[in-house]
Amino acid sequence: MVPTGPGREDPGVTATPADPAGTGRLSERLERWLGGDDTTLGGLVDLFGEKSFAVVFTLLMAVPALPLPTGGATHVFEVVAALAAAQLIVGREEIWVPRRWRGLRVAGDGDGKLVRALLKLIRGLERISRPRLAGVVASRTGSVAFGVLVIGGCLAAFLAPPFTGLDTLPALGVVLLSLGVLLEDALVVAAGLAVGAGGVALEVTVGRAVVDLVGGLFG
């Protein structure tokens, strides 16, 4: 199963004196973690502990979700997210991260614009969301489907041609899907699916147009 939404007990995020990020709404816990000393992937997994998959997907895919051409620089985030999703599919309770990736910075850009934008999005969703079909979202079957969809979104973002910005919508779809799971809101999950599917359709359409153009030039 995956993390529960804000305002409900989360078995994967236990509050202790040494873990101030273990309580409060998702946006509050993330803000406290982002303001701490360790904003690496390893630090994120250690702090949020069991069933932190959706949090990791949200932060990793927030970077390629920016409406900017990345030139493939975000491929490492997409690969790590896909590998974590595979672990979710096979039923792991906690994310295993290779030592070489534990130091990967997942807090975004140095000036904090990405962090502020992400927190603003999360706070907005927290205000309007409520548990809808929470049992389905948090079920074992839902977890497997979640992992498969994340891998699909990561693959679509990874295969997007460099400097086109076509990785934005598939990555944003993964972010919204992950937030929907965290909030246990099936409507947010549906929004993520719609955005991701739209991104894949756009990628296929543009790719086909490019192939036809090249074929016309050399045909």
C-alpha positions as CSV (number, residue, x, y, z in Angstrom):
1,M,0.0,0.0,0.0
2,V,1.0,3.6,-0.4
3,P,1.0,6.6,1.9
4,T,-2.2,8.0,3.3
5,G,-3.3,11.6,2.8
6,P,-3.0,14.6,5.0
7,G,-4.8,14.7,8.3
8,R,-4.8,10.9,8.7
9,E,-2.3,8.7,10.4
10,D,0.4,7.6,8.1
11,P,2.0,4.3,9.1
12,G,5.0,5.2,6.9
13,V,5.7,8.6,8.6
14,T,6.0,8.2,12.3
15,A,6.4,11.3,14.4
16,T,9.3,11.2,16.9
17,P,11.3,14.0,18.6
18,A,14.1,13.4,16.1
19,D,11.7,13.4,13.2
20,P,9.7,16.7,13.1
21,A,8.7,16.0,9.5
22,G,6.6,13.0,10.7
23,T,3.5,15.1,11.5
24,G,1.3,17.6,9.8
25,R,0.0,18.0,6.3
26,L,2.1,16.8,3.4
27,S,3.1,20.4,2.4
28,E,4.2,21.1,6.0
29,R,6.2,17.9,6.2
30,L,7.9,18.5,2.9
31,E,8.6,22.2,3.8
32,R,10.3,21.1,7.0
33,W,12.4,18.5,5.2
34,L,13.4,20.9,2.4
35,G,14.5,23.4,5.1
36,G,16.7,20.8,6.7
37,D,20.3,19.9,6.1
38,D,19.9,16.7,4.1
39,T,17.8,17.2,0.9
40,T,19.3,14.2,-0.9
41,L,17.3,11.2,-2.1
42,G,18.8,9.1,0.7
43,G,17.7,11.6,3.3
44,L,14.2,11.7,1.9
45,V,13.8,7.9,2.0
46,D,15.3,7.8,5.5
47,L,13.1,10.5,6.8
48,F,9.7,9.5,5.3
49,G,10.6,5.8,5.8
50,E,8.1,3.1,4.9
51,K,5.8,3.6,1.9
52,S,7.5,6.9,0.8
53,F,7.2,6.0,-2.9
54,A,4.7,8.7,-3.9
55,V,6.8,11.4,-2.1
56,V,9.9,10.3,-4.0
57,F,8.0,10.2,-7.3
58,T,6.6,13.7,-6.7
59,L,10.0,15.3,-6.0
60,L,12.0,13.4,-8.7
61,M,9.5,14.1,-11.5
62,A,8.9,17.7,-10.5
63,V,12.1,18.7,-12.3
64,P,11.3,17.3,-15.7
65,A,7.8,18.6,-15.2
66,L,9.1,22.1,-15.6
67,P,8.0,23.7,-18.9
68,L,11.6,24.0,-20.0
69,P,13.6,22.0,-22.5
70,T,16.1,20.0,-20.4
71,G,18.2,18.4,-23.2
72,G,18.1,15.0,-21.4
73,A,19.6,16.4,-18.2
74,T,16.7,15.0,-16.1
75,H,17.0,11.4,-17.4
76,V,18.6,10.3,-14.2
77,F,15.5,11.4,-12.2
78,E,13.3,9.5,-14.6
79,V,15.4,6.3,-14.3
80,V,15.5,6.4,-10.5
81,A,11.8,7.0,-10.4
82,A,11.1,4.1,-12.7
83,L,13.3,1.8,-10.7
84,A,11.5,2.8,-7.5
85,A,8.2,2.1,-9.2
86,A,9.4,-1.4,-10.1
87,Q,10.0,-2.0,-6.4
88,L,6.5,-0.8,-5.6
89,I,5.1,-3.3,-8.2
90,V,6.9,-6.3,-6.6
91,G,5.6,-5.3,-3.2
92,R,8.6,-3.8,-1.4
93,E,7.5,-1.8,1.7
94,E,10.4,0.7,1.5
95,I,12.5,2.0,-1.3
96,W,15.9,0.6,-1.8
97,V,18.3,3.1,-3.2
98,P,21.8,2.2,-4.5
99,R,24.5,3.9,-2.5
100,R,25.7,5.9,-5.6
101,W,22.2,7.5,-5.9
102,R,21.6,8.2,-2.2
103,G,23.5,11.5,-2.6
104,L,21.3,12.7,-5.5
105,R,19.9,16.1,-4.7
106,V,16.1,16.1,-5.2
107,A,15.3,19.5,-3.7
108,G,15.3,21.2,-7.1
109,D,17.1,24.3,-8.3
110,G,19.4,26.3,-6.1
111,D,17.2,29.5,-5.9
112,G,14.2,27.5,-4.6
113,K,11.8,28.4,-7.4
114,L,10.9,24.8,-8.1
115,V,10.4,24.1,-4.4
116,R,8.1,27.0,-4.0
117,A,6.1,26.1,-7.1
118,L,5.7,22.5,-5.9
119,L,4.6,23.5,-2.4
120,K,2.1,26.0,-3.9
121,L,0.7,23.2,-6.0
122,I,0.5,20.8,-3.1
123,R,-1.2,23.4,-0.8
124,G,-3.7,24.2,-3.5
125,L,-4.6,20.5,-3.9
126,E,-4.8,20.1,-0.1
127,R,-7.4,22.8,0.1
128,I,-9.8,21.3,-2.5
129,S,-9.1,17.6,-2.2
130,R,-10.9,15.1,0.0
131,P,-10.7,11.3,0.3
132,R,-12.4,9.7,-2.7
133,L,-12.2,6.0,-3.2
134,A,-9.4,6.0,-0.7
135,G,-9.6,2.2,-0.3
136,V,-9.0,1.6,-4.0
137,V,-6.1,4.1,-4.2
138,A,-4.4,2.6,-1.1
139,S,-5.0,-1.1,-2.0
140,R,-2.4,-3.6,-3.1
141,T,-3.9,-3.7,-6.6
142,G,-3.9,0.1,-6.6
143,S,-0.2,0.1,-5.6
144,V,0.7,-2.2,-8.5
145,A,-1.3,-0.1,-11.0
146,F,0.3,3.1,-9.5
147,G,3.8,1.6,-10.1
148,V,2.9,0.6,-13.7
149,L,1.6,4.0,-14.5
150,V,4.6,5.8,-13.0
151,I,6.9,3.6,-15.2
152,G,4.8,4.5,-18.2
153,G,5.1,8.2,-17.5
154,C,8.8,8.0,-16.8
155,L,9.4,6.1,-20.0
156,A,7.4,8.7,-22.0
157,A,9.4,11.5,-20.5
158,F,12.7,9.7,-21.0
159,L,11.9,9.1,-24.7
160,A,10.9,12.7,-25.5
161,P,13.3,14.3,-28.0
162,P,15.8,16.6,-26.2
163,F,15.2,20.3,-26.1
164,T,11.5,19.9,-27.2
165,G,9.8,20.2,-23.8
166,L,7.7,17.2,-24.7
167,D,8.8,15.5,-21.4
168,T,6.8,18.1,-19.4
169,L,3.3,16.7,-19.6
170,P,4.2,13.0,-19.0
171,A,6.3,14.1,-16.0
172,L,3.6,16.4,-14.7
173,G,1.1,13.5,-15.0
174,V,3.3,11.4,-12.7
175,V,3.5,14.3,-10.2
176,L,-0.3,14.7,-10.1
177,L,-0.8,11.0,-10.0
178,S,1.6,10.7,-7.0
179,L,-0.1,13.6,-5.2
180,G,-3.5,12.0,-5.8
181,V,-2.2,8.8,-4.1
182,L,-0.8,10.8,-1.2
183,L,-4.1,12.7,-0.8
184,E,-6.1,9.5,-1.4
185,D,-8.2,11.5,-3.9
186,A,-9.2,9.6,-7.0
187,L,-10.1,12.9,-8.8
188,V,-6.5,14.1,-8.5
189,V,-5.3,10.7,-9.7
190,A,-7.7,11.0,-12.7
191,A,-6.3,14.4,-13.5
192,G,-2.8,13.0,-13.4
193,L,-3.8,10.2,-15.8
194,A,-5.4,12.7,-18.2
195,V,-2.4,15.0,-18.2
196,G,0.0,12.1,-18.7
197,A,-2.1,10.6,-21.5
198,G,-2.3,14.0,-23.2
199,G,1.5,14.3,-23.0
200,V,2.0,10.9,-24.6
201,A,-0.5,11.7,-27.3
202,L,1.3,15.0,-28.1
203,E,4.6,13.2,-28.1
204,V,3.3,10.6,-30.6
205,T,1.7,13.2,-32.8
206,V,4.7,15.4,-33.0
207,G,7.0,12.4,-33.6
208,R,4.8,11.2,-36.4
209,A,4.7,14.7,-37.9
210,V,8.5,14.9,-37.8
211,V,8.8,11.4,-39.5
212,D,6.4,12.5,-42.2
213,L,8.3,15.7,-42.8
214,V,11.6,13.9,-43.0
215,G,10.1,11.3,-45.3
216,G,8.7,14.1,-47.5
217,L,12.1,15.7,-47.8
218,F,13.9,12.6,-48.8
219,G,11.1,10.7,-50.5
